[in-house]
Amino acid sequence: MPLSELGARPSLERSWVSRAVAGLVEVGWVTRGPNPLDARSWLVMLTADGDARA
């Protein structure tokens, strides 16, 4: 899901969500990649390890 949508669900600021996602990428719980439908945004997806943690 795009970062903007991820932040909108719990009413969080986009900058906070971006930092949180970066931390989750570092520990290998999510991946972040380009959005093929919108070059200005990223898509975030759980990894298998992230899914197991969730």
Helices and strands as residue ranges (DSSP letters): H 3-8, H 14-27, E 30-35, E 38-46, H 48-53
